[in-house]
Amino acid sequence: MVRRRNAIPLLGSVILATLALAPAFGLEVQADDDGQTSDEEIIITATRLETPSREVASSSTVITTQDIQERQYQTVGDALRGVPALDVVRSGGKGQPTSVFIRGAKSEHTLVLIDGIEVNDPITPARTFDFANLTTDEVERIEIIRGPQSTLYGSDAIGGVINIITRRGEGPPRITLQAEGGSFHTYRERVGLSGGNDFANLSLSISRTDTDGISAANERDGNSERDGYDNTSVSTRFGLTPSEDFSIDFFFRYLDSAADIDNFGGPFGDDPNNVLETRRMFLRAESNLTTLDDLWEQTIGLSVSSHDRRNDNDPDPDHPLDLLRSSFEGRLIGFDWQHSFYLHESNILTFGFEAEEEEGKSEYYSESMFGPYSSTFPEKTASTLGYYAQDQIKLRDRLFTTVGVRLDEHSRFGTETTYRIAPAYVIEETGTKLKATYGTGFKAPTLFQLFSDYGNSALDPETSEGWDAGVEQQLLGEKLTMGVTYFHNEFDDLIDFDFVTSTYKNIAQAESQGVEAFAAARANEHLTVAASYTYTDAQDETTGEDLLRRARHKFSMDVNYRFQDKGTIRCEVVYVGEREDVDTSTFPAARVELDEYTLVNLAGSYEITENLEVFGRVENLTDEEYEEVKGFGTPGVAGYVGLKLLL
């Protein structure tokens, strides 16, 4: 079982420390605000600049603080489940490995950013990011941009970008104390401090989650041992604004988790003492300078991401001959310098430079009935230099076009050039927006693919080419918005394992195409309804088979009702259609089809007083039985209730 650390003394110390910090600002403590979003939605990730959504051609989704609070999302992975064209796949209950696929692309084709920090793990075989432990603490917004984005973000952004942006402290200091408990002996505590003025701002959050969980290997296959999980997360953002033209910000996030895991999915997958411990640290310092009467804006930043994982498994009565010791350490250091020139109200020209170095090492030792086995991956490094240019053009406040080009120099394979164009045309008279994008992308070979025992130093980068076209329409005085987009992506030179030579090679090709449709309606000031549907056809061009774990059909609906200016009720429905997977509990492993499923989640809150709020939610309201990964379990109906105190 997870070696649990006592959460009560930790939380008590944090609360006392936070209360002590508040008077240091010299300001009176007051209640938190509602976190309401502005009428005109702003998107940053699509252009690296704050841009009104009406001017953005990219297919995008923004999840706001209000969405997170009202739906009571605990992790970023949970928040992404209802997003169009995204498949979120978790191998078990809370804390188990969680992957995201965008528009049928591989999970490693998604670049994940937190406050401008690249957080994909360099020491994983494909440089993926595991969403299992990333909480929503202090998250202001999550922006999801679909389609190739390498022109602005370089490697890993073949399928799209998920950008998590944390909150900036504003107003007099305010303290938030929050606690909840519920099914599977789950408990979560959180304390937060936020505040700021024209000179300084601070937001801080510390949270702790403990749960006994469910069996990662499906209980329906005879696995009965529950796999517990604990998570301690710290998120901080601190900023200084010495003048109107200059600011500096510091970002810090630390994750420390331990999860019981099972040996595999399916019958006899249980293991009572297989534990995965994960520690991640993300740090960034960033400054912004505006000169020449606001014509030239510079942003310069230094980022560090650190990933440390350890997997230990001691012998037990059911596995007397099994022993495992493994450790994985990855680091990524990045430097970026961006220049934006506001040449005219109709033209913004952006140039940027990025440099990053990744490094990783690992050790592995196991014992089994077949004898001992050990493997060492000595520390290896790779570096990339990137140069990009982008031009945003506005014509008569109707035609908005973004064009860009990028050159990347990789220390191992050489150079790669990518480009993108994204026009949008708005017809104000009819409330119509026409949009389209075309772009290319690439993904550099990973350290493991280059230098492991199965590595190949002659690998080329994976490449992609993608386009989409769509229309959005506003009706009934902007109370109803509808849209539909067709997308098509081709992936070439994909790196896969060649069983003939026992090495990685550029031998695979894939293609995905589909349709995204959405509708959002505001019936009145109390009731809003939103729905989306995605059809995705993703195939391996080498074998002609469907890509694994990508659903052809996905539907989501969200109904939000506010009452008495104090309460909210929000119902979310997510339908995921049939998709193919592999049953690894058989030999040889066989392709299987996973059944469709529908999840219904209900969340509500009510302000008892100005400073006290009660909230609760029911997950999987209909107690649906389903699998996201063959052989791994999923939670049944679960309920949680909590209190939030604002001081």
Secondary structure per residue as TSV (DSSP state, phi and psi in degrees):
chain	resnum	aa	ss	phi	psi
A	1	M	-	360.0	160.2
A	2	V	-	-58.2	132.4
A	3	R	-	-77.6	95.9
A	4	R	-	-77.3	142.7
A	5	R	-	-103.4	141.8
A	6	N	-	-66.4	119.5
A	7	A	H	-84.8	-24.3
A	8	I	H	-66.3	-50.9
A	9	P	H	-60.4	-37.6
A	10	L	H	-60.2	-49.6
A	11	L	H	-64.3	-41.3
A	12	G	H	-61.2	-41.6
A	13	S	H	-64.4	-40.4
A	14	V	H	-64.4	-43.7
A	15	I	H	-61.1	-45.5
A	16	L	H	-63.8	-40.8
A	17	A	H	-64.7	-40.4
A	18	T	H	-67.0	-43.2
A	19	L	H	-61.8	-34.1
A	20	A	H	-70.8	-32.1
A	21	L	H	-71.8	-32.4
A	22	A	G	-56.9	-48.8
A	23	P	G	-65.3	-19.3
A	24	A	G	-62.5	-21.7
A	25	F	G	-76.6	-14.0
A	26	G	T	71.9	23.8
A	27	L	S	-130.7	157.8
A	28	E	-	-78.8	139.5
A	29	V	-	-75.8	137.7
A	30	Q	-	-146.5	174.7
A	31	A	-	-70.6	155.7
A	32	D	-	-72.6	157.0
A	33	D	-	-89.1	-178.7
A	34	D	-	-84.4	-9.0
A	35	G	-	64.6	33.0
A	36	Q	-	-68.3	144.4
A	37	T	-	-90.4	157.5
A	38	S	-	-75.5	163.5
A	39	D	S	-64.4	-38.1
A	40	E	S	-97.0	109.5
A	41	E	-	-69.9	137.7
A	42	I	E	-110.4	137.7
A	43	I	E	-122.1	131.4
A	44	I	-	-102.8	-43.1
A	45	T	T	-63.7	-33.7
A	46	A	T	-63.7	-31.3
A	47	T	T	-128.0	-2.0
A	48	R	T	69.7	6.7
A	49	L	S	-132.2	153.2
A	50	E	-	-65.5	116.7
A	51	T	E	-134.0	131.2
A	52	P	E	-58.0	140.8
A	53	S	G	-60.3	-29.6
A	54	R	G	-64.9	-20.4
A	55	E	G	-95.8	0.4
A	56	V	-	-102.5	127.7
A	57	A	-	-88.8	-22.8
A	58	S	S	-63.7	144.2
A	59	S	E	-72.1	119.6
A	60	S	E	-142.0	156.7
A	61	T	E	-136.4	136.5
A	62	V	E	-118.9	123.9
A	63	I	E	-104.5	118.7
A	64	T	E	-95.2	170.3
A	65	T	H	-56.0	-40.9
A	66	Q	H	-62.4	-42.0
A	67	D	H	-60.3	-45.5
A	68	I	H	-62.7	-43.8
A	69	Q	H	-69.6	-44.1
A	70	E	H	-72.2	-34.1
A	71	R	H	-88.3	-9.0
A	72	Q	T	59.7	44.1
A	73	Y	-	-68.8	132.4
A	74	Q	-	-94.5	-31.8
A	75	T	B	-126.8	157.7
A	76	V	H	-63.8	-36.7
A	77	G	H	-57.4	-43.2
A	78	D	H	-64.3	-38.0
A	79	A	H	-65.4	-26.0
A	80	L	T	-84.6	-9.3
A	81	R	T	-62.7	-32.1
A	82	G	T	-92.8	2.8
A	83	V	S	-75.7	135.2
A	84	P	T	-58.4	143.0
A	85	A	T	65.6	13.5
A	86	L	E	-110.5	132.2
A	87	D	E	-108.7	117.8
A	88	V	E	-104.2	124.3
A	89	V	E	-128.3	123.0
A	90	R	E	-123.3	135.2
A	91	S	S	-91.6	67.9
A	92	G	S	121.6	-151.7
A	93	G	S	-89.3	-155.8
A	94	K	T	-58.0	138.8
A	95	G	T	85.1	-4.5
A	96	Q	S	-86.1	156.4
A	97	P	-	-50.3	132.4
A	98	T	E	-131.1	124.8
A	99	S	E	-117.4	156.4
A	100	V	E	-129.4	132.0
A	101	F	E	-115.6	129.7
A	102	I	E	-108.8	122.1
A	103	R	T	51.2	38.3
A	104	G	T	83.1	-6.5
A	105	A	-	-70.0	166.1
A	106	K	-	-66.3	159.6
A	107	S	G	-64.9	-31.2
A	108	E	G	-76.1	-2.8
A	109	H	G	-92.7	12.0
A	110	T	E	-109.5	120.4
A	111	L	E	-87.5	129.5
A	112	V	E	-112.4	127.5
A	113	L	E	-120.0	143.1
A	114	I	E	-126.9	108.3
A	115	D	T	53.8	41.1
A	116	G	T	84.2	0.2
A	117	I	E	-94.3	125.2
A	118	E	E	-74.2	124.2
A	119	V	-	-116.4	5.8
A	120	N	-	-60.3	138.6
A	121	D	-	-82.8	116.0
A	122	P	T	-66.9	-21.0
A	123	I	T	-94.6	-6.2
A	124	T	S	-72.5	152.4
A	125	P	T	-53.9	-37.0
A	126	A	T	-113.1	9.9
A	127	R	-	57.6	57.5
A	128	T	-	-95.2	177.0
A	129	F	-	-125.7	130.2
A	130	D	-	-94.4	116.5
A	131	F	G	-81.7	4.9
A	132	A	G	-59.4	-36.4
A	133	N	G	-111.3	2.1
A	134	L	-	-85.1	108.1
A	135	T	B	-83.3	167.8
A	136	T	-	-92.0	11.4
A	137	D	T	-56.2	129.9
A	138	E	T	61.4	17.1
A	139	V	E	-80.4	122.9
A	140	E	E	-85.0	-38.7
A	141	R	E	-162.4	151.5
A	142	I	E	-120.9	119.8
A	143	E	E	-107.0	127.6
A	144	I	E	-115.3	118.3
A	145	I	E	-112.6	121.7
A	146	R	E	-99.8	144.8
A	147	G	S	103.6	165.6
A	148	P	-	-58.4	129.8
A	149	Q	-	-129.8	21.7
A	150	S	H	-65.7	-23.2
A	151	T	H	-59.1	-37.0
A	152	L	H	-98.5	-25.7
A	153	Y	H	-123.2	0.4
A	154	G	-	73.3	-145.2
A	155	S	T	-64.1	156.3
A	156	D	T	81.3	-13.3
A	157	A	-	-96.2	34.8
A	158	I	S	-65.2	-45.3
A	159	G	S	-89.0	-30.0
A	160	G	E	159.0	-174.8
A	161	V	E	-131.0	136.4
A	162	I	E	-114.9	115.6
A	163	N	E	-115.7	116.0
A	164	I	E	-99.3	123.4
A	165	I	E	-117.2	126.5
A	166	T	E	-90.3	165.5
A	167	R	-	-79.1	145.5
A	168	R	-	-95.6	132.1
A	169	G	-	-65.8	136.0
A	170	E	-	-140.8	148.5
A	171	G	E	75.1	-176.4
A	172	P	E	-58.2	150.3
A	173	P	E	-56.0	140.0
A	174	R	E	-139.4	140.5
A	175	I	E	-111.7	137.5
A	176	T	E	-120.0	126.4
A	177	L	E	-116.7	130.8
A	178	Q	E	-142.7	138.9
A	179	A	E	-147.8	144.5
A	180	E	E	-150.4	160.5
A	181	G	E	-151.0	162.1
A	182	G	E	178.4	-149.6
A	183	S	G	-57.0	155.0
A	184	F	G	60.7	30.2
A	185	H	G	50.9	52.8
A	186	T	E	-98.5	132.2
A	187	Y	E	-136.2	139.0
A	188	R	E	-140.1	133.1
A	189	E	E	-127.5	146.3
A	190	R	E	-148.5	141.0
A	191	V	E	-130.6	138.6
A	192	G	E	-137.7	151.3
A	193	L	E	-134.6	132.5
A	194	S	E	-148.1	142.3
A	195	G	E	176.4	165.5
A	196	G	E	177.2	163.2
A	197	N	-	-138.7	-163.8
A	198	D	S	-66.3	-19.7
A	199	F	S	-101.8	-42.1
A	200	A	E	-137.7	151.2
A	201	N	E	-146.4	149.4
A	202	L	E	-147.8	137.0
A	203	S	E	-134.2	135.2
A	204	L	E	-142.1	136.5
A	205	S	E	-143.3	135.8
A	206	I	E	-131.4	128.5
A	207	S	E	-134.6	158.2
A	208	R	E	-139.8	130.8
A	209	T	E	-125.7	134.3
A	210	D	E	-134.0	136.0
A	211	T	E	-151.4	145.7
A	212	D	-	-76.7	-22.9
A	213	G	-	68.8	-165.3
A	214	I	-	-121.1	174.1
A	215	S	-	-71.4	127.0
A	216	A	S	-62.4	-49.1
A	217	A	B	-72.3	133.2
A	218	N	-	-56.0	130.0
A	219	E	G	-62.4	-27.8
A	220	R	G	-67.7	-14.1
A	221	D	G	-97.6	14.2
A	222	G	T	93.3	9.7
A	223	N	-	-92.1	125.3
A	224	S	-	-117.2	-15.9
A	225	E	-	-78.1	125.1
A	226	R	-	-76.1	142.4
A	227	D	-	-106.5	105.5
A	228	G	-	-77.6	172.4
A	229	Y	E	-159.1	139.3
A	230	D	E	-137.0	152.3
A	231	N	E	-148.8	127.5
A	232	T	E	-117.7	124.5
A	233	S	E	-128.1	139.9
A	234	V	E	-126.8	130.9
A	235	S	E	-133.7	129.0
A	236	T	E	-138.6	138.7
A	237	R	E	-135.0	125.6
A	238	F	E	-131.3	132.6
A	239	G	E	-136.3	150.8
A	240	L	E	-127.4	139.1
A	241	T	E	-127.7	83.1
A	242	P	E	-62.7	-29.7
A	243	S	E	-148.3	171.5
A	244	E	T	-64.7	-22.0
A	245	D	T	-100.4	-6.3
A	246	F	E	-140.0	136.7
A	247	S	E	-147.5	156.9
A	248	I	E	-140.0	138.3
A	249	D	E	-131.0	146.7
A	250	F	E	-123.6	133.3
A	251	F	E	-123.3	137.4
A	252	F	E	-145.8	132.5
A	253	R	E	-141.7	133.4
A	254	Y	E	-131.4	133.4
A	255	L	E	-125.6	130.4
A	256	D	E	-134.1	113.6
A	257	S	E	-138.3	157.3
A	258	A	E	-138.4	129.5
A	259	A	E	-132.3	131.3
A	260	D	E	-69.3	133.3
A	261	I	-	-127.4	162.4
A	262	D	-	-105.8	163.8
A	263	N	S	-67.6	-36.5
A	264	F	S	-167.7	170.6
A	265	G	S	-88.1	148.9
A	266	G	S	106.2	-174.5
A	267	P	T	-56.8	139.0
A	268	F	T	65.1	22.5
A	269	G	-	-81.5	-14.9
A	270	D	-	-56.6	144.5
A	271	D	-	-151.0	119.2
A	272	P	T	-77.1	-13.4
A	273	N	T	-135.3	30.6
A	274	N	E	-91.4	113.6
A	275	V	E	-125.1	132.9
A	276	L	E	-111.9	117.6
A	277	E	E	-105.7	134.6
A	278	T	E	-131.3	132.0
A	279	R	E	-130.5	127.3
A	280	R	E	-130.3	141.7
A	281	M	E	-134.6	128.6
A	282	F	E	-125.1	129.3
A	283	L	E	-139.4	138.8
A	284	R	E	-149.8	139.7
A	285	A	E	-118.3	132.3
A	286	E	E	-142.0	137.2
A	287	S	E	-126.1	151.0
A	288	N	E	-130.7	129.5
A	289	L	E	-132.0	130.5
A	290	T	E	-117.9	128.0
A	291	T	E	-133.7	-179.9
A	292	L	T	54.5	50.0
A	293	D	T	55.3	48.4
A	294	D	T	67.3	17.6
A	295	L	T	-86.5	-25.1
A	296	W	E	-127.3	119.1
A	297	E	E	-117.4	128.9
A	298	Q	E	-117.9	139.2
A	299	T	E	-129.4	125.1
A	300	I	E	-127.3	136.4
A	301	G	E	-147.1	152.9
A	302	L	E	-127.3	126.4
A	303	S	E	-126.0	147.5
A	304	V	E	-136.8	129.9
A	305	S	E	-125.5	137.0
A	306	S	E	-130.0	132.4
A	307	H	E	-127.7	121.8
A	308	D	E	-129.4	122.5
A	309	R	E	-128.0	144.9
A	310	R	E	-139.6	130.4
A	311	N	E	-120.9	114.5
A	312	D	E	-119.4	138.6
A	313	N	E	-145.6	108.4
A	314	D	-	-88.1	157.7
A	315	P	-	-60.1	149.9
A	316	D	B	-144.1	170.6
A	317	P	T	-55.3	-33.2
A	318	D	T	-82.7	-19.8
A	319	H	B	-135.8	66.4
A	320	P	T	-67.9	-18.3
A	321	L	T	-105.2	2.3
A	322	D	-	-97.6	132.9
A	323	L	E	-145.1	137.2
A	324	L	E	-140.7	133.3
A	325	R	E	-136.3	121.4
A	326	S	E	-147.8	149.8
A	327	S	E	-143.6	146.1
A	328	F	E	-138.0	127.0
A	329	E	E	-129.4	124.0
A	330	G	E	-130.8	144.7
A	331	R	E	-136.6	146.1
A	332	L	E	-139.1	122.3
A	333	I	E	-115.5	128.2
A	334	G	E	-132.3	146.0
A	335	F	E	-128.6	135.0
A	336	D	E	-140.1	147.4
A	337	W	E	-142.9	114.1
A	338	Q	E	-117.3	138.6
A	339	H	E	-123.9	126.4
A	340	S	E	-120.8	126.5
A	341	F	E	-111.3	116.3
A	342	Y	E	-89.4	78.8
A	343	L	E	-67.1	-34.2
A	344	H	E	-161.9	161.6
A	345	E	T	-61.1	-14.3
A	346	S	T	-105.9	3.7
A	347	N	E	-151.0	126.5
A	348	I	E	-126.4	123.6
A	349	L	E	-110.3	128.4
A	350	T	E	-124.4	132.1
A	351	F	E	-123.4	147.6
A	352	G	E	-149.3	155.5
A	353	F	E	-133.0	136.4
A	354	E	E	-134.7	141.1
A	355	A	E	-135.4	133.1
A	356	E	E	-144.8	150.1
A	357	E	E	-130.3	128.8
A	358	E	E	-111.5	146.8
A	359	E	E	-144.9	153.4
A	360	G	E	-162.1	154.1
A	361	K	E	-154.2	159.2
A	362	S	E	-156.3	157.5
A	363	E	E	-134.4	142.9
A	364	Y	E	-142.7	130.8
A	365	Y	E	-142.9	132.7
A	366	S	E	-142.7	154.6
A	367	E	E	-130.2	140.3
A	368	S	E	-153.3	-174.0
A	369	M	T	-63.1	-17.5
A	370	F	T	-91.0	-1.6
A	371	G	E	106.9	179.7
A	372	P	E	-79.6	154.2
A	373	Y	E	-144.9	135.5
A	374	S	E	-137.8	149.8
A	375	S	E	-150.5	136.4
A	376	T	E	-124.2	128.3
A	377	F	E	-105.8	99.3
A	378	P	E	-65.0	159.3
A	379	E	E	-59.4	126.0
A	380	K	E	-127.0	154.0
A	381	T	E	-134.5	158.1
A	382	A	E	-150.9	148.7
A	383	S	E	-131.3	155.5
A	384	T	E	-139.5	137.7
A	385	L	E	-114.6	132.1
A	386	G	E	-127.3	139.4
A	387	Y	E	-130.2	126.9
A	388	Y	E	-135.2	154.7
A	389	A	E	-138.9	141.7
A	390	Q	E	-143.0	141.6
A	391	D	E	-127.0	123.0
A	392	Q	E	-104.8	123.0
A	393	I	E	-121.3	132.4
A	394	K	E	-119.6	129.7
A	395	L	E	-122.6	115.1
A	396	R	T	54.0	29.9
A	397	D	T	55.0	28.6
A	398	R	T	-127.3	-45.9
A	399	L	E	-103.3	122.2
A	400	F	E	-123.2	119.8
A	401	T	E	-129.3	133.0
A	402	T	E	-119.9	125.5
A	403	V	E	-126.0	144.7
A	404	G	E	-154.0	159.4
A	405	V	E	-145.7	151.1
A	406	R	E	-145.8	145.0
A	407	L	E	-124.4	125.0
A	408	D	E	-115.7	135.8
A	409	E	E	-113.9	113.1
A	410	H	E	-100.8	140.9
A	411	S	T	-68.2	-13.6
A	412	R	T	-109.6	-45.8
A	413	F	T	-106.5	-8.3
A	414	G	E	107.3	-138.2
A	415	T	E	-110.2	156.3
A	416	E	E	-145.2	133.8
A	417	T	E	-113.6	133.1
A	418	T	E	-129.3	158.5
A	419	Y	E	-150.8	165.8
A	420	R	E	-159.8	145.3
A	421	I	E	-135.0	138.1
A	422	A	E	-144.4	89.3
A	423	P	E	-92.8	148.5
A	424	A	E	-138.6	141.1
A	425	Y	E	-127.5	124.6
A	426	V	E	-109.4	127.6
A	427	I	E	-106.7	95.9
A	428	E	T	-61.1	-35.9
A	429	E	T	-61.4	-32.5
A	430	T	T	-111.2	-2.3
A	431	G	T	69.0	34.4
A	432	T	E	-110.6	140.6
A	433	K	E	-128.8	123.0
A	434	L	E	-104.3	136.6
A	435	K	E	-146.3	156.3
A	436	A	E	-161.2	153.4
A	437	T	E	-142.5	151.6
A	438	Y	E	-143.6	131.7
A	439	G	E	-159.0	166.0
A	440	T	E	-120.6	160.3
A	441	G	E	-148.8	167.7
A	442	F	E	-150.6	158.2
A	443	K	E	-134.4	123.4
A	444	A	-	-71.4	148.9
A	445	P	-	-58.2	144.5
A	446	T	-	-83.4	167.3
A	447	L	H	-58.1	-41.0
A	448	F	H	-66.2	-42.0
A	449	Q	H	-68.3	-26.7
A	450	L	H	-87.4	-40.1
A	451	F	H	-121.2	-6.2
A	452	S	S	-71.5	179.5
A	453	D	T	-59.6	-22.3
A	454	Y	T	-106.6	11.4
A	455	G	-	-75.7	166.5
A	456	N	-	-144.6	107.9
A	457	S	T	-71.3	-8.8
A	458	A	T	-96.2	12.0
A	459	L	-	-64.7	143.6
A	460	D	-	-95.5	162.3
A	461	P	-	-70.3	151.7
A	462	E	E	-73.7	146.3
A	463	T	E	-130.5	159.1
A	464	S	E	-144.5	158.3
A	465	E	E	-140.6	126.1
A	466	G	E	-145.1	150.0
A	467	W	E	-145.9	157.9
A	468	D	E	-149.2	162.0
A	469	A	E	-151.0	139.6
A	470	G	E	-160.6	178.3
A	471	V	E	-140.8	141.2
A	472	E	E	-122.8	142.7
A	473	Q	E	-135.9	130.9
A	474	Q	E	-102.7	137.9
A	475	L	E	-135.4	164.9
A	476	L	T	54.5	47.9
A	477	G	T	63.3	40.5
A	478	E	T	69.6	12.0
A	479	K	T	-78.0	-21.2
A	480	L	E	-127.8	126.9
A	481	T	E	-124.9	132.3
A	482	M	E	-132.4	155.2
A	483	G	E	-161.9	156.1
A	484	V	E	-145.9	139.8
A	485	T	E	-138.3	134.4
A	486	Y	E	-102.0	138.3
A	487	F	E	-131.8	152.6
A	488	H	E	-147.0	128.6
A	489	N	E	-132.4	141.2
A	490	E	E	-123.6	134.2
A	491	F	E	-119.8	123.0
A	492	D	E	-121.1	159.4
A	493	D	E	55.1	34.7
A	494	L	E	-65.3	138.8
A	495	I	E	-84.9	124.6
A	496	D	E	-140.2	163.7
A	497	F	E	-82.9	127.3
A	498	D	E	-95.7	108.9
A	499	F	T	-71.0	-17.4
A	500	V	T	-72.9	-45.1
A	501	T	T	-101.1	-5.5
A	502	S	T	56.8	37.5
A	503	T	E	-139.0	165.9
A	504	Y	E	-79.9	140.5
A	505	K	E	-143.5	159.2
A	506	N	E	-83.4	83.9
A	507	I	E	-124.5	-3.5
A	508	A	E	-114.8	154.9
A	509	Q	E	-137.9	150.1
A	510	A	E	-147.2	162.2
A	511	E	E	-145.8	140.9
A	512	S	E	-137.3	144.1
A	513	Q	E	-151.3	157.7
A	514	G	E	174.4	-169.3
A	515	V	E	-134.7	134.3
A	516	E	E	-113.3	132.3
A	517	A	E	-135.7	145.3
A	518	F	E	-146.9	160.0
A	519	A	E	-148.5	137.7
A	520	A	E	-136.6	130.5
A	521	A	E	-132.6	139.5
A	522	R	E	-111.7	100.7
A	523	A	-	-66.3	-42.6
A	524	N	S	-160.2	-169.4
A	525	E	S	-70.2	-9.8
A	526	H	S	-105.8	-27.9
A	527	L	E	-122.7	126.4
A	528	T	E	-129.5	146.9
A	529	V	E	-135.1	134.2
A	530	A	E	-136.9	143.7
A	531	A	E	-146.0	152.3
A	532	S	E	-146.1	152.9
A	533	Y	E	-138.0	139.2
A	534	T	E	-132.3	131.3
A	535	Y	E	-110.7	125.2
A	536	T	E	-129.3	126.0
A	537	D	E	-115.0	103.2
A	538	A	E	-118.3	120.7
A	539	Q	E	-130.7	146.7
A	540	D	E	-81.0	112.2
A	541	E	T	-68.6	-20.2
A	542	T	T	-75.4	-42.0
A	543	T	T	-104.8	-17.7
A	544	G	-	79.8	5.0
A	545	E	-	-93.6	156.9
A	546	D	B	-64.9	143.2
A	547	L	-	-68.4	144.4
A	548	L	T	-70.2	143.7
A	549	R	T	66.1	16.1
A	550	R	-	-104.7	118.1
A	551	A	-	-78.9	136.7
A	552	R	S	-68.9	-37.2
A	553	H	E	-122.6	133.1
A	554	K	E	-142.4	135.3
A	555	F	E	-135.5	139.1
A	556	S	E	-139.3	148.5
A	557	M	E	-142.5	141.9
A	558	D	E	-132.4	125.7
A	559	V	E	-119.0	124.6
A	560	N	E	-124.9	126.1
A	561	Y	E	-127.1	127.1
A	562	R	E	-109.0	140.0
A	563	F	E	-140.1	144.6
A	564	Q	T	56.0	19.8
A	565	D	T	57.0	16.3
A	566	K	T	-131.0	-21.1
A	567	G	E	-127.9	156.2
A	568	T	E	-136.5	145.8
A	569	I	E	-130.0	127.8
A	570	R	E	-133.3	127.6
A	571	C	E	-117.5	128.5
A	572	E	E	-120.8	130.7
A	573	V	E	-121.5	127.5
A	574	V	E	-127.0	121.3
A	575	Y	E	-109.0	130.1
A	576	V	E	-123.4	123.7
A	577	G	-	-79.1	-176.2
A	578	E	-	-62.7	147.1
A	579	R	E	-154.5	160.5
A	580	E	E	-95.2	150.7
A	581	D	E	-147.5	-176.2
A	582	V	E	-122.1	132.1
A	583	D	E	-88.9	101.9
A	584	T	T	-84.1	-3.7
A	585	S	T	-82.0	-6.9
A	586	T	S	-106.9	160.3
A	587	F	S	-131.6	121.7
A	588	P	S	-72.7	160.7
A	589	A	-	-60.2	139.2
A	590	A	E	-121.0	144.1
A	591	R	E	-72.2	137.3
A	592	V	E	-133.8	166.4
A	593	E	E	-111.3	123.4
A	594	L	E	-83.9	139.9
A	595	D	-	-69.5	154.5
A	596	E	-	-67.9	160.1
A	597	Y	E	-153.4	159.6
A	598	T	E	-130.9	125.5
A	599	L	E	-107.8	134.9
A	600	V	E	-120.6	119.7
A	601	N	E	-119.2	135.6
A	602	L	E	-125.4	129.4
A	603	A	E	-134.6	145.1
A	604	G	E	-150.4	156.2
A	605	S	E	-149.0	157.1
A	606	Y	E	-149.9	132.4
A	607	E	E	-84.5	106.1
A	608	I	S	-68.9	-44.0
A	609	T	S	-135.7	-178.6
A	610	E	S	-62.5	-25.7
A	611	N	S	-112.7	-1.3
A	612	L	E	-131.6	127.6
A	613	E	E	-129.5	136.8
A	614	V	E	-107.0	140.9
A	615	F	E	-143.9	159.7
A	616	G	E	-163.9	163.8
A	617	R	E	-154.6	157.0
A	618	V	E	-124.6	121.7
A	619	E	E	-101.0	141.7
A	620	N	S	53.4	57.9
A	621	L	T	-54.1	-35.6
A	622	T	T	-90.1	5.6
A	623	D	-	56.6	46.4
A	624	E	-	-67.4	135.6
A	625	E	-	-98.8	124.1
A	626	Y	-	-160.3	169.9
A	627	E	-	-132.4	135.4
A	628	E	S	-92.7	-29.2
A	629	V	S	-130.1	132.9
A	630	K	T	-55.5	126.5
A	631	G	T	90.3	-7.2
A	632	F	B	-108.5	143.9
A	633	G	-	-84.2	167.4
A	634	T	-	-136.8	150.6
A	635	P	-	-67.3	145.1
A	636	G	-	-82.9	-157.4
A	637	V	S	-60.4	137.0
A	638	A	E	-144.8	142.4
A	639	G	E	-125.4	146.0
A	640	Y	E	-141.5	146.5
A	641	V	E	-142.5	146.9
A	642	G	E	-158.5	176.1
A	643	L	E	-127.3	146.2
A	644	K	E	-128.0	123.0
A	645	L	E	-114.5	126.6
A	646	L	E	-108.6	126.2
A	647	L	-	-114.3	360.0
